Amino acid sequence: MAGRAAEPEVIWARPERTGRGPRPAYTRADIAAAAVRIADAEGLDAVTMRRVAAELGCGTMSLYNYVPRKEDLYELMVDAAGGEHELWEPDGDWRAGMVRVAHQSRALMHRHPWLPRLMSPVYGFSPNSLRYLEHCLACLDPLPGPYGTKLELIAMLNGIVTTYVTNELATAERTRSLPWPQERENAIRIAYLGGRIATGEYPRMAAAFAEDAGPIDLEAVFERAIGRMLDGFEPRR
């Protein structure tokens, strides 16, 4: 297949287009933008080489001259989305900086619901990903400790955000698929749960519900999850 490498390679180390001929008609940014548009509108499964080629108005085989593999296309997409991160001048408050990063990442994943599926270390060394990591490390300059520990903090932060957003997206998708209002199903389930708790078989659960019967403040849960993770990296006194 045209442009397909015989050995592993990094897409960013590869020329924009291989082979002889006229000046490339498309840039990687064009290709990534087309793929992102499709994924945003129809989901990641709708992104195929054929579909992206059609979006660009070129032949599928021509697209392989620019992007040898579908995995490379995914990497372009992740990098394009990562370019939406706001990189500000760190102000010396490393915790506030990481909380801000967490909220930005959460909003980014909601704008691009396909992104959590592609959150892999394999895609972590693209140009925008490297800028993001460098920015996070700059925010963490006031935090004592080796860079390895700081990179671990960033990875854990990204993991929490990705997991949280994945659950949010799955819940929203299930809600959209219900043949009845979400409130009706919640009422039925709460009534069932209340009946089970009333049997006395689950005293600890009964105590938990007595303490706080809900509803759960999901925004507060997100803040606590991030805060408790960051607590683990606070310098010991």
Solvent accessible surface area in square Angstrom, and as a share of the most:
residue,aa,sasa,rsa
1,M,127,0.57
2,A,45,0.35
3,G,26,0.25
4,R,112,0.41
5,A,41,0.32
6,A,104,0.80
7,E,129,0.58
8,P,130,0.82
9,E,74,0.33
10,V,90,0.52
11,I,1,0.01
12,W,63,0.22
13,A,90,0.70
14,R,21,0.08
15,P,90,0.56
16,E,74,0.33
17,R,62,0.23
18,T,38,0.22
19,G,71,0.69
20,R,236,0.86
21,G,59,0.56
22,P,115,0.72
23,R,220,0.80
24,P,56,0.35
25,A,78,0.60
26,Y,45,0.17
27,T,69,0.40
28,R,25,0.09
29,A,73,0.56
30,D,58,0.30
31,I,0,0.00
32,A,5,0.04
33,A,43,0.33
34,A,0,0.00
35,A,0,0.00
36,V,18,0.11
37,R,122,0.45
38,I,6,0.03
39,A,3,0.02
40,D,60,0.31
41,A,82,0.63
42,E,98,0.44
43,G,29,0.27
44,L,7,0.04
45,D,112,0.58
46,A,24,0.19
47,V,0,0.00
48,T,55,0.32
49,M,14,0.06
50,R,179,0.65
51,R,90,0.33
52,V,0,0.00
53,A,1,0.01
54,A,71,0.55
55,E,73,0.33
56,L,29,0.15
57,G,64,0.61
58,C,29,0.18
59,G,41,0.40
60,T,36,0.21
61,M,104,0.46
62,S,47,0.30
63,L,0,0.00
64,Y,26,0.10
65,N,30,0.15
66,Y,9,0.03
67,V,0,0.00
68,P,2,0.01
69,R,101,0.37
70,K,70,0.30
71,E,85,0.38
72,D,4,0.02
73,L,0,0.00
74,Y,38,0.14
75,E,18,0.08
76,L,3,0.02
77,M,0,0.00
78,V,16,0.09
79,D,14,0.07
80,A,40,0.31
81,A,1,0.01
82,G,15,0.14
83,G,43,0.42
84,E,77,0.35
85,H,32,0.14
86,E,93,0.42
87,L,82,0.41
88,W,38,0.13
89,E,150,0.67
90,P,43,0.27
91,D,118,0.61
92,G,46,0.44
93,D,73,0.38
94,W,24,0.08
95,R,64,0.23
96,A,50,0.38
97,G,6,0.06
98,M,0,0.00
99,V,43,0.25
100,R,97,0.35
101,V,4,0.02
102,A,0,0.00
103,H,67,0.30
104,Q,36,0.16
105,S,5,0.03
106,R,24,0.09
107,A,46,0.36
108,L,6,0.03
109,M,4,0.02
110,H,78,0.35
111,R,125,0.46
112,H,13,0.06
113,P,63,0.40
114,W,7,0.02
115,L,6,0.03
116,P,18,0.11
117,R,153,0.56
118,L,13,0.07
119,M,79,0.35
120,S,42,0.27
121,P,113,0.71
122,V,110,0.63
123,Y,24,0.09
124,G,20,0.20
125,F,135,0.56
126,S,0,0.00
127,P,49,0.31
128,N,29,0.15
129,S,18,0.11
130,L,89,0.44
131,R,129,0.47
132,Y,21,0.08
133,L,39,0.19
134,E,118,0.53
135,H,17,0.07
136,C,0,0.00
137,L,28,0.14
138,A,37,0.29
139,C,5,0.03
140,L,0,0.00
141,D,88,0.46
142,P,64,0.40
143,L,4,0.02
144,P,94,0.59
145,G,45,0.43
146,P,92,0.58
147,Y,131,0.50
148,G,49,0.47
149,T,52,0.30
150,K,12,0.05
151,L,77,0.38
152,E,95,0.43
153,L,0,0.00
154,I,2,0.01
155,A,63,0.49
156,M,86,0.38
157,L,1,0.00
158,N,31,0.16
159,G,35,0.34
160,I,46,0.23
161,V,0,0.00
162,T,22,0.13
163,T,82,0.48
164,Y,33,0.12
165,V,0,0.00
166,T,63,0.37
167,N,90,0.46
168,E,37,0.17
169,L,37,0.18
170,A,60,0.47
171,T,86,0.50
172,A,41,0.31
173,E,94,0.42
174,R,110,0.40
175,T,51,0.30
176,R,166,0.61
177,S,79,0.51
178,L,30,0.15
179,P,109,0.69
180,W,112,0.39
181,P,83,0.52
182,Q,48,0.21
183,E,128,0.57
184,R,151,0.55
185,E,15,0.07
186,N,63,0.32
187,A,61,0.47
188,I,114,0.58
189,R,143,0.52
190,I,119,0.61
191,A,71,0.55
192,Y,148,0.56
193,L,68,0.34
194,G,40,0.38
195,G,42,0.40
196,R,81,0.30
197,I,28,0.14
198,A,85,0.66
199,T,67,0.39
200,G,53,0.51
201,E,108,0.48
202,Y,87,0.33
203,P,80,0.51
204,R,199,0.73
205,M,92,0.41
206,A,37,0.28
207,A,55,0.42
208,A,51,0.40
209,F,76,0.32
210,A,89,0.69
211,E,151,0.68
212,D,101,0.53
213,A,90,0.70
214,G,37,0.35
215,P,137,0.86
216,I,130,0.66
217,D,87,0.45
218,L,102,0.51
219,E,96,0.43
220,A,30,0.24
221,V,47,0.27
222,F,1,0.00
223,E,78,0.35
224,R,113,0.41
225,A,33,0.26
226,I,2,0.01
227,G,18,0.17
228,R,163,0.59
229,M,18,0.08
230,L,0,0.00
231,D,77,0.40
232,G,69,0.66
233,F,32,0.13
234,E,67,0.30
235,P,62,0.39
236,R,241,0.88
237,R,279,1.02
